Amino acid sequence: MKTDKRKHKRFYPDNFLATITLTTESSGEKINFEGTVVDMSYTGIKIKLNSPINIEIEKAEININLIMPESGIPLSIKGIIKHFHNQSECGLQYTGKDSGSDINNLVFECIKGIAISEKMSQEFELEM
């Protein structure tokens, strides 16, 4: 079994939606892909796409567009594609220098939401 050598722990938010916007370098065309966050950390995010990407991706500017789960504030983080899995899951690495505090806020809200969800689940189990 492989040991995970990641610097930053991954966490798994529930029902957290994301839109990936690719802006092609050559034509400036914007292409959107929607999906659900599988997991995330301070350095990247994995998204399960609603439909597979069936196009060849050339050089493109990538924005990961999210809505903060608790506050509802929209957030856009620049990134690069790290990998595709069966064209329906993609791993993205954050790249923007200005995204540090945004990512901290996003991680805080997601972890807080996970903790509240787990607490509610435990309370429900106690009632049963």
Backbone hydrogen bonds, N-H to C=O, Kabsch-Sander energy under -0.5 kcal/mol:
donor,donor_aa,acceptor,acceptor_aa,energy
5,K,3,T,-0.5
11,F,40,M,-2.4
17,L,15,N,-0.7
18,A,35,G,-2.5
19,T,65,N,-2.5
20,I,33,F,-3.4
21,T,19,T,-0.5
21,T,63,N,-2.9
22,L,20,I,-0.6
22,L,31,I,-3.0
23,T,21,T,-0.5
23,T,61,E,-2.8
24,T,22,L,-0.6
24,T,29,E,-2.6
25,E,59,K,-2.4
28,G,24,T,-1.4
31,I,22,L,-2.6
33,F,20,I,-2.3
35,G,18,A,-2.3
36,T,48,K,-2.4
37,V,16,F,-3.3
38,V,46,K,-3.1
39,D,46,K,-1.1
40,M,11,F,-2.1
41,S,44,G,-2.6
45,I,92,L,-2.6
46,K,39,D,-3.0
47,I,90,C,-2.6
48,K,36,T,-2.9
49,L,47,I,-0.7
49,L,88,S,-3.3
50,N,34,E,-3.1
53,I,87,Q,-2.3
54,N,52,P,-0.8
57,I,55,I,-0.5
58,E,56,E,-0.7
61,E,23,T,-2.7
62,I,79,G,-0.6
63,N,21,T,-2.3
64,I,77,I,-3.2
65,N,19,T,-3.6
65,N,63,N,-0.7
66,L,64,I,-0.6
66,L,75,L,-3.1
67,I,17,L,-0.6
68,M,73,I,-3.1
72,G,68,M,-1.8
75,L,66,L,-3.1
77,I,64,I,-2.4
79,G,62,I,-2.0
80,I,93,Q,-2.2
82,K,91,G,-3.4
83,H,91,G,-1.4
85,H,89,E,-2.9
88,S,85,H,-1.7
89,E,85,H,-1.4
90,C,47,I,-2.4
91,G,83,H,-2.6
92,L,45,I,-3.1
93,Q,80,I,-2.7
94,Y,43,T,-2.2
95,T,78,K,-2.3
96,G,78,K,-0.8
99,S,96,G,-1.1
100,G,97,K,-0.8
103,I,99,S,-3.0
104,N,100,G,-2.1
105,N,101,S,-2.3
106,L,102,D,-2.6
107,V,103,I,-3.1
108,F,104,N,-2.4
109,E,105,N,-2.5
110,C,106,L,-2.6
111,I,107,V,-2.9
112,K,108,F,-2.5
113,G,109,E,-2.4
114,I,110,C,-2.5
115,A,111,I,-2.7
116,I,112,K,-2.3
117,S,113,G,-2.4
118,E,114,I,-2.7
119,K,115,A,-2.3
120,M,116,I,-2.5
121,S,117,S,-2.1
122,Q,118,E,-2.3
123,E,119,K,-2.5
124,F,120,M,-2.3
125,E,121,S,-2.2
126,L,122,Q,-2.0
127,E,123,E,-1.8
128,M,124,F,-1.3
